Amino acid sequence: MKFVSGIVLGVVLSAGLFTLAAQNERAMHPRIAAAIAAIKDARAYLAAAPHDFGGHKAAAMRSCDDAVRQLNLALAYRAGADGK
């Protein structure tokens, strides 16, 4: 039981450190953080729109998802590179 508790504690602490590192990267790169927020806002606007923007709505939403994913990966890379 102690072994399992130790593993759970390790995972929780690791996740907490990663979260702190990601927040620090957002603070260090405010334009990227702002871009993520703007893209998420645009995606929400697209999703709520009653029309399909000439057939481009679905692709635009996928592109927003990809952009947010890539920006988060860039921040995660910087967090890892800065920690070395």
C-alpha positions in Angstrom: 0.0 0.0 0.0 2.9 2.4 0.8 4.4 1.7 -2.6 1.1 2.6 -4.4 0.8 5.7 -2.2 4.3 6.7 -3.1 3.7 6.3 -6.8 0.5 8.4 -6.6 2.3 11.1 -4.6 5.1 11.1 -7.2 2.6 11.5 -10.1 0.7 14.3 -8.3 4.0 16.2 -7.5 5.2 15.8 -11.1 1.9 17.1 -12.5 2.1 20.0 -10.1 5.6 20.9 -11.1 4.7 20.6 -14.8 1.7 22.9 -14.2 3.9 25.5 -12.4 6.4 25.3 -15.3 3.7 25.8 -17.9 2.3 28.8 -16.0 5.8 30.3 -15.7 6.3 29.8 -19.5 3.0 31.6 -20.1 4.2 34.5 -18.0 7.5 34.5 -19.8 5.8 34.4 -23.2 2.7 36.6 -22.8 2.2 37.0 -26.6 1.9 33.2 -27.0 -0.5 33.0 -24.0 -2.6 35.8 -25.6 -2.6 34.0 -28.9 -3.9 30.8 -27.3 -6.7 32.8 -25.6 -7.6 34.6 -28.9 -7.6 31.4 -30.9 -9.8 29.7 -28.3 -12.2 32.6 -28.4 -12.3 32.5 -32.2 -13.0 28.8 -32.1 -15.8 29.3 -29.7 -17.3 32.0 -31.9 -17.1 29.6 -34.9 -18.7 26.8 -33.0 -21.6 29.0 -32.0 -22.1 30.6 -35.4 -25.3 29.6 -37.2 -23.6 29.5 -40.6 -20.7 27.5 -42.0 -18.6 30.3 -43.5 -18.9 29.0 -47.0 -18.0 25.5 -46.0 -14.8 26.5 -44.1 -16.1 26.3 -40.6 -15.1 22.7 -39.8 -11.6 23.1 -41.2 -11.1 26.4 -39.4 -12.1 24.8 -36.1 -9.7 22.0 -36.7 -7.0 24.5 -37.5 -7.7 26.4 -34.3 -7.4 23.1 -32.3 -4.1 22.3 -34.1 -2.7 25.8 -33.5 -3.6 25.7 -29.7 -2.0 22.3 -29.5 1.2 23.4 -31.2 1.5 26.6 -29.1 1.0 24.5 -25.9 3.7 22.1 -27.1 6.0 25.0 -27.8 5.5 26.3 -24.2 6.0 22.8 -22.8 9.3 22.5 -24.8 10.5 25.8 -23.4 9.6 24.7 -19.9 11.6 21.5 -20.3 14.5 23.3 -22.0 14.6 26.0 -19.4 14.7 23.3 -16.6 17.9 21.7 -18.0 
